[in-house]
């Protein structure tokens, strides 16, 4: 660990020396700092914390004795250094420090510094004599989603990849090609001859094609992505699969006599389009239609296939407030796990972020809702992390409220109703041994369960680049079914309670 940090420091010093030696290179530094306290009660609508569901590797915890930590103080610092040779060529290095006070870097005695990481490192340039832009390296990447929502419902994360953007008709039609690699399980020097070598496929990767079209008062972005990869073992936990990509039937049912994957090469496909209409300004409309399937070449029980649709409208004609309304619908599990999953595959739960779940991140949210993982400025432990896939719902928001200079607010109400059969989730919970990362109470809802949530967030600009932020939230769920969630007499539903959040802190940007 110390050796890697010394190497990173040496690289940074070399870069600085190179900048000084080359007068034509400009260095621009930007970033932000967050320091905030977060009180959160009733996560997952119980007294349990998230470690009750899964550990850091995504495996189910063997014991159920951990309780939630209700109050934490977080600190995050991001530093982005752009090394700019000219208007066409630059390199971005992004460093991240993030942890709670009293842990890791922020421990008074013997700090570990394990919170320091490189979260962005990419080269960006234009092909000589053209407007074709190429970005290669560890960079922010997301599938297209209309701008009203906080981010993509499938994938929104820093990832190693190559992105090529080329204008076809200037200011009207563009072509976007992208390649991302999310997992390299075998890596460069692994032994190809192992006991599990027949199950080994070293990489998980995706290929994206998008065609953004911008017209007067209208924008549409049709897109498609093909994915491929393979497990490093027979089961999803061995292969690094995030639970949002797989079907509960992957682990097999007694009637099938087969456990795990049929193949050691798994394929996936997503397709969709985002829409934005501003022709009726100040009334604006937003929408997304998305379909996806994972395990296209697999046993039927292993296939995950579904749809997700969202819609939003806002009125921007008022100077002191922007009223907004939104809704969504997604396919959910039917009554059987024998025929695979009917939920759209996506990279979920989130890693970032608010819900403190594991895996890669999605960032879909509307109105900065307390229910979903994405959009909050005080990010860690900021929400319930409810899965929007497999649900339907609606919400209203009073956004950008400002009745006093430098002071702004947002007030949002959201309703979420499950679209999953209780039978499928109960059978999966029994099959997977009780609590599991595929279905979690309070995160995944049956069609007999619903949640309402209200958040009221306030920001006061002390200076142009220093904000004082207060985020509050409350959520209530109807009674979770004992027959679905209390498998093996765990008694989870007996501890059901409302969820509360209060986060208060400072954000400095530079």
Secondary structure by P-SEA (a helix, b strand, c coil): caaaaaaaaaaaaaaaaaaaacccbbbbbbbbbbbbbbbbccccccccccccccccccccccccccccccbbbbbbbbbbbbbccccccbbbbbbbbbbccccccccccccccccccccccccccccccccbbbbbcbbbbbccccccccccccccccccbbbbbbbcccccbbbbbbccccccccccccccccccccccccccbbbbbbbbbbcccbbbbbbbbbbbbbbccccccccccccccccccccccccccccccccccccccccbbbbbbcccccbbbbbbbbbbccccccccccbbbbbbbbbbccccccccbbbbbccbbbbbbcccccccccccccccccccccccccccccccccccccccccccccccccccccccccccccccccccccccccccbbbbbbbbbbcccaaaaaaaaaaacccccccccccccccccbbbbbbbbbbbcccccbbbbbbbbcccccccccccccccccccccbbbbbbbbbbbbbbcc
